[in-house]
Amino acid sequence: MQPEKISCRSRHALMAAALVALALGGCAVGPDHRRPATPEVSSFKEAEGWVPAAPADALERGPWWSLFNDPVLDQLAARVDVSNQNVAQAVGAYAQARALVREQRSSLFPSVTLNGGANRSHSSSSSGGSSAAGGSGGRTGNSYQLSIGASWEPDVWGRLGRAVNSASASAQASAADLASARLSAQGELAVNYLSLRQTDAQKALLATTLAGFRRTLEITQNRYAAGIVARTDVLQSQTQLANAQADEAGLVRQRAQLEHAIAVLVGEAPGNFTLAPVPWTAEVPQIPLGVASELLQRRPDIAAAERRVAVANEQIGIAQTAYYPSLPLGASYGFGASRVADLFNASSSVWSFGLSAAQVLFNAGATGALVEASQAAHAQAVAGYRQTVLTAFQDVEDQLAATRVLLTQQDLRRQASEAADLVEQQVLNRYRSGQVGYTEVITAQATALSARRALVQAMADRQTTAVALIQALGGGWQAASQGAASP
């Protein structure tokens, strides 16, 4: 059998249809993405000298925790990227998003399939003569097929391209989510670590105070044994010492919990993790004010929110393409024969080429509802993006105000602590000489201890606020491409 010939007119019609489909491939349906407008802020209310904002969310964040000059913190922070399970989960989500981008991009290209088959069939027939003779009639035959086919849907209305863009924006949002998870874990680790060192400092302070309380108790017992003071002085001294020891036990519990939290953040079982006490370095880094507004634009949560707006925008275009027909192309070429030896003969070849069209005529408003739903989702994403930006500005303003106020508080706490120490010493000397009662000693000692602990807390608050400010600004600023201004 000769292969079927296609007429010149039919061939031209098919070619014209294919060219029309290709020409229409650039007609994307739907709105183009534009970054939503947000309040313009060139400087912050709580600080001066801030430069105008410039989008820079793709710049690399530096190891900002090294600003605290703590080698142990540096080692722990380096383990977050490797062992923290929340970060590992975000890494997996980002890898999945990138794979989905490749999957969507493959839809832009034709798919090619290879098909083959072999069949054996039998058809029976009977006649009176053969039946009378006791025989049977029929025919048994074999058939073999082998073909290669291709199908392709031109992206006439931009649906496939928008699907790729949507997947790419989702992958970029996942990358920003990964940066957010990493920054959050690093910040939580830094806060817990600095709080643990502050707890060590509080324990050392209490240890010194307890030693003083024990000496005072001994003095009071000696004076009571000599009949100089009443037994109530001894009982008051014992009460004060016991309360301070209870506070020390509370610090032990607090330190253990912080140590356990740090272990989980670095991906280790708390039972296998220990941090030895070391002297506390209450160093607070100077934040370069000149790059704050640039760093605000680098916040990963803002980048993720903006990318999700882009995803929602692409979904509008994808939904609108349902108003237009789909125009898939298909082609195949193969062979068919009753014997394997004849399978590749020219006379057994079969080919086909075609263009089809499909259009939904009625679906009870489902397409319009889908478009309206995608538009509503876009409006929701825009509102979420703007809220994220406003919250980011609030975070920075809050931490800047806290940074300024805590510096003043620390100076005042130091003055109060120094004055309380002097009062404690003077009252204790007067008590030894019998000029005042023990109640005044108790009051002076409690006031001095409270002032010392408040000073340590103020110093720790300045450190944790510095961490919060760095997080609010989007991370570190040590990338060489940024050219950070000096403090």
Secondary structure, 3 states (H helix, E strand, C coil): CCCCCCCHHHHHHHHHHHHHHHHHHHCCCCCCCCCCCCCCCCCCCCCCCCCCCCCCCCCCCCCHHHHHCCHHHHHHHHHHHHHCHHHHHHHHHHHHHHHHHHHHHHCCCCEEEEEEEEEEEEEEECCHHHHHCCCCEEEEEEEEEEEEEEEECCCCCCHHHHHHHHHHHHHHHHHHHHHHHHHHHHHHHHHHHHHHHHHHHHHHHHHHHHHHHHHHHHHHHHHHHCCCCCHHHHHHHHHHHHHHHHHHHHHHHHHHHHHHHHHHHCCCCHHHCCCCCCCCCCCCCCCCHHHHHHHHCCCHHHHHHHHHHHHHHHHHHHHHHHHCCECCEEEEEEEEECCHHHCCCHHHEEEEEEECCECCCCCCCHHHHHHHHHHHHHHHHHHHHHHHHHHHHHHHHHHHHHHHHHHHHHHHHHHHHHHHHHHHHHHHHHHHCCCCCHHHHHHHHHHHHHHHHHHHHHHHHHHHHHHHHHHHCCCCCCCHHHCCCCC
